[in-house]
Amino acid sequence: MHETTTDTDNVKTEAVRHLKECLKLTSINRFLTATYDEEAKNLERQIFNAVHQMTRIGLNDRERREINAIWFTFVGLSAQNIRHLEICSITDFNSLFGITNQELRSLADRGRLDVETKRKLLQSTVILQNHWNALQQGPQKREPTEIPPGPSTPAILTPNSQPLTVPQLSVTGVKMIQSSSMGFGTTPKSPKTSSRLVHAIPHKWHRSTKFRFNGDAVCHFCQRPLGFGFLNAWEKCRSCKWKVHTQCKGRVGDSCGLTPDHLRFLFDKLIQENNGGMWKDPQSVPGSRSMNEPAFQFPDAAIDSSSSTNSSAPSTPALPNIIGGNTSSLTAPYRSERRFLFPDTESYSVHGSRLPILVISEGDHPTSSEIQEESVYQARVAEDEAATSSGAGNIESEGTIVGNQDSVGSQEVEAEAAPNPDVVDKFNKRADGGFTWERHAWNMSTIRGPNAQASWNEVTIQFESIEFNRQAPIIGRGRFGKVLRGFHYGDVAVKVYDMNHISDESKRAEEFKVEVSAYKNTRHDNIALFLGYFMSEDKYGMVMSLSRGNQSLYTMLHVVREKLDLATTRKIAQQICQGVSYLHTKKILHKDLRTKNILIESKSKVVITDFGILSMKRLAHPRRTYGYMTSKFWASYISPELAMSLRTDFDEYESDDLPFTEQSDVYAFGTVWFEMLTGSMPFAKDHPHRVIHAKSLGIRACLPNVKCTQEMKELLASCWNTNPRDRPTFTDISSKLTSLPKKQRVNRSPSFPVMMKSYESTF
Ligand SMILES: Nc1ncnc2c1ncn2[C@@H]1O[C@H](COP(=O)(O)OP(=O)(O)OP(=O)(O)O)[C@@H](O)[C@H]1O
């Protein structure tokens, strides 16, 4: 057994060394030249065989990342570029192949890759995937001129390196290839299992003899201008509309396939037809949209300059064979979730690693039996403590339990060190999903400065010094803990956090401090007042001012079903904006803005709570194989980019988090605004799994027929913009709210028939 492990390790080490050696043999520039000679071709083959071998030796996540990084370094990406792609979940080749060229370009733009590096990245990815597909399809499938022959380097034999069998079906001239496993180190699926059919449609290259003007268009392969004139320097595929230089043609592979964009478009259409009431954004109505525009416009996706405006096929280049494959062992983040899946052909369990299943956590609100249980428990604790203590734990007044003042415990908490700078660094990094906050994001004097310890001590409250209301100690239970009613120099809400998501108990205190750091320096009228935190043995939590209104905006809208008038809606929305805008200026992201986390203090005041706590680590606990346990309707609040980042293979030790940003908070505000306008939840009746799927396709919830002004709808549309950069800031929203008409405009009915403009058409 031990020997087998060592053998496998040796094989891996040998394979990595081999890959590195191959990469040393040439430079990416030579390798990307369009007119490459026989020697270059051989080198290319060697590299790709080495890469391909790497993927068949049962690599774990870390190793896959390493190989990915080696490859990207070879392509010319800096460590920062690689990190950016990793944050965008491009952590291995499967994830790289899972995105379209257009999306990769968009990611490169977001990561500010320079033009040359971006070109290399795009070009090398196309080549890599062509080789990959060729190797996956086995020797019998290869075509001598277009696709490189088999390995020219000695194959590395591994337990998983059996040749792949790729049955072919021929359907009306279109090659339908039974997809083989593209999993790293996984056994290929038997063709009898529910593998997907992947279309592999050969390009139909066409040279026009007409004079062609293509000033701005670039070659889809090498990203260089196509040029113009009578010279047939480039060709166009009639099926997928790819335009490439003639000399690049040989390297783009021979499958234009059904592109992901085609498939998304179809799916989009199907959903629309089934739903009936799709948001009638002219951009998203299939009938009115040119196929050139992909059904789902990836956030920030630049419109391809080479798009033909009147053509009937997408301009997005095809990345063949990306749909199929056994993904059970893959990192299949971000893009792979967005691959088109025929929902009725395979059960979720097969695709679990692509599209997480959201399971609603129980216990949104305590049941009466829970309250009773908690009361009995609190009473018992109090009795025990009263019996054993030296008098400090007496029951002082009717209905109030006074905890035991454990002096050792207090000293321990007093002696708690300030958070480790590395942990704070990590938090700063993950605070916005990887885009580094400035280092002065946190008040240095309180976190790292010489007064850090004193500052933490100032906000430490001994859990034992809090008195709990014995009759009704529990206010509510949430996904990550419970809220108790207490007394600490006045009525307080005590939020006790569950820290089980950190399996290493010795790290819980550190992690918890990082989480509550966000609260320490907040002082705003619309932000729940943080009074202190406590950490003792297995108790982690914070003490906050008790919201007097006794209800959240969620309860008000969806349980009590109170109808909000325009003035109240505006007032509440303004206050939310002010509160979150304040957090953003303090470089704190809310990450979990929901009506449940907006507490109604009085008719004229709301306070925001639960900010900065949500993280992938929390979400991923308790671990589920194919998804997450979330709060009810959580999926309705997450922005499309967050939905696309959800992956099922999250590991507690990864530093990555969901890419929360100020814009994702704005999206969540959009949902809150929707709820206030309509009194209902967007996607209320849909299964959360379907909601994230819809979001990843860029579908927005249908706006029911509500009476509200055009400006209000526009505000909603802008917050829900698929492209995060097009969403307003909270300051913008605030000023829009101020300029909203004070009264609902009265629509007088005309005395003659008019063409009524549908409310949806305003979007
Ligand atoms: N400061 C507070 N004052 C009064 N009640 C509060 C306070 N903070 C939270 N609550 C109430 O405590 C209950 C539990 O809150 P918690 O934040 O744990 O979960 P939640 O937001 O309701 O649910 P989840 O976050 O799991 O969807 C809620 O009913 C909430 O309104």
The ligand as an SDF file (V2000), in Angstrom:
LIG
                    3D

 31 33  0  0  0  0  0  0  0  0999 V2000
  -30.0430   43.3860   17.3610 N   0  0  0  0  0  0  0  0  0  0  0  0
  -31.1530   42.6780   17.3180 C   0  0  0  0  0  0  0  0  0  0  0  0
  -32.2330   43.0340   18.0140 N   0  0  0  0  0  0  0  0  0  0  0  0
  -33.3750   42.3220   17.9590 C   0  0  0  0  0  0  0  0  0  0  0  0
  -33.5370   41.2370   17.2290 N   0  0  0  0  0  0  0  0  0  0  0  0
  -32.5000   40.8160   16.4980 C   0  0  0  0  0  0  0  0  0  0  0  0
  -31.2560   41.5030   16.5010 C   0  0  0  0  0  0  0  0  0  0  0  0
  -30.4190   40.8690   15.6720 N   0  0  0  0  0  0  0  0  0  0  0  0
  -31.1020   39.8250   15.1680 C   0  0  0  0  0  0  0  0  0  0  0  0
  -32.3500   39.7980   15.6660 N   0  0  0  0  0  0  0  0  0  0  0  0
  -33.3840   38.8160   15.3400 C   0  0  0  0  0  0  0  0  0  0  0  0
  -32.8850   37.5460   15.6710 O   0  0  0  0  0  0  0  0  0  0  0  0
  -33.3790   36.5780   14.7660 C   0  0  0  0  0  0  0  0  0  0  0  0
  -32.2430   35.7250   14.2740 C   0  0  0  0  0  0  0  0  0  0  0  0
  -31.3580   36.5340   13.5880 O   0  0  0  0  0  0  0  0  0  0  0  0
  -30.1670   35.9600   12.7310 P   0  0  0  0  0  0  0  0  0  0  0  0
  -29.4430   37.0990   12.1540 O   0  0  0  0  0  0  0  0  0  0  0  0
  -29.4050   34.9770   13.5320 O   0  0  0  0  0  0  0  0  0  0  0  0
  -30.8680   35.1180   11.6270 O   0  0  0  0  0  0  0  0  0  0  0  0
  -31.7470   35.6050   10.4070 P   0  0  0  0  0  0  0  0  0  0  0  0
  -31.0910   36.7710    9.7680 O   0  0  0  0  0  0  0  0  0  0  0  0
  -33.1760   35.7650   10.8410 O   0  0  0  0  0  0  0  0  0  0  0  0
  -31.7020   34.3320    9.5330 O   0  0  0  0  0  0  0  0  0  0  0  0
  -30.6160   33.8940    8.4910 P   0  0  0  0  0  0  0  0  0  0  0  0
  -29.4960   34.8950    8.5380 O   0  0  0  0  0  0  0  0  0  0  0  0
  -30.1990   32.5350    8.8730 O   0  0  0  0  0  0  0  0  0  0  0  0
  -31.3770   33.8940    7.2430 O   0  0  0  0  0  0  0  0  0  0  0  0
  -34.0970   37.3370   13.6810 C   0  0  0  0  0  0  0  0  0  0  0  0
  -35.4670   37.2350   13.9080 O   0  0  0  0  0  0  0  0  0  0  0  0
  -33.6710   38.7590   13.8620 C   0  0  0  0  0  0  0  0  0  0  0  0
  -34.6940   39.6490   13.5030 O   0  0  0  0  0  0  0  0  0  0  0  0
  1  2  1  0
  2  3  1  0
  2  7  2  0
  3  4  2  0
  4  5  1  0
  5  6  2  0
  6  7  1  0
  6 10  1  0
  7  8  1  0
  8  9  2  0
  9 10  1  0
 10 11  1  0
 11 12  1  0
 11 30  1  0
 12 13  1  0
 13 14  1  0
 13 28  1  0
 14 15  1  0
 15 16  1  0
 16 17  2  0
 16 18  1  0
 16 19  1  0
 19 20  1  0
 20 21  2  0
 20 22  1  0
 20 23  1  0
 23 24  1  0
 24 25  2  0
 24 26  1  0
 24 27  1  0
 28 29  1  0
 28 30  1  0
 30 31  1  0
M  END
$$$$
